[in-house]
């Protein structure tokens, strides 16, 4: 009954006044009587842009590309190429046109020869017994006064999580790391080709004294990938457990 009344009043007074007369919300009326969607309009064809009278011909574009790809200019930027040619009294086209031609052929990237480095493989530390794989790192400990701290050198056997060697020093140096590694390897009676030592890429870990020592003792060294602390989780978790204790550093 209400729908029929609204239908009769809409042509006379409009939808708002018809809904107001019968006491129905316009939102309810529109929800119950949705309007049919507007028919899709056909897209208008875009007019083709007029050809510029000063545009380069196909032969001229090919000549410019030949110069850009030549052995003399293949590793230079278009702005540098244009400056060199202008010094020699030659003008081919603008720098923007050179970029536009290179972009059309997918050649706007680095034009110089690039070295392709293989992806670094994630190190996998495996130990089926003690003294097979060690993990070592250096961290800072708070000192007794403000702005003072010490360096803690720690070597962990990842099989048992046993700390096989450690040292606290006032500084970080490759010589101290070399001495600690040598004493620990001797104390644990490590044979040649028995042990693998893993660390991050710190200055002491990647130093020549440490590398020469491990090579002389027949110990294999392993390093984390650059900027990837998760590759040395044993030492990192050990330091976090140490420093998150409630009584640390007292």
KATA-V373052 format. One record per helix or strand of 3 or more residues. SS is the DSSP state (h for helix, s for strand). FROM is the first residue (numbers start at 1). LEN is the number of residues. If there is no record, write none. Layout:
ss=SS from=FROM len=LEN
ss=SS from=FROM len=LEN
//
This chain:
ss=h from=2 len=12
ss=h from=15 len=8
ss=h from=26 len=7
ss=h from=58 len=11
ss=h from=78 len=10
ss=h from=95 len=10
ss=s from=133 len=10
ss=s from=149 len=9
ss=s from=162 len=8
ss=h from=174 len=14
ss=s from=196 len=4
ss=h from=208 len=10
ss=s from=220 len=4
ss=h from=229 len=15
//
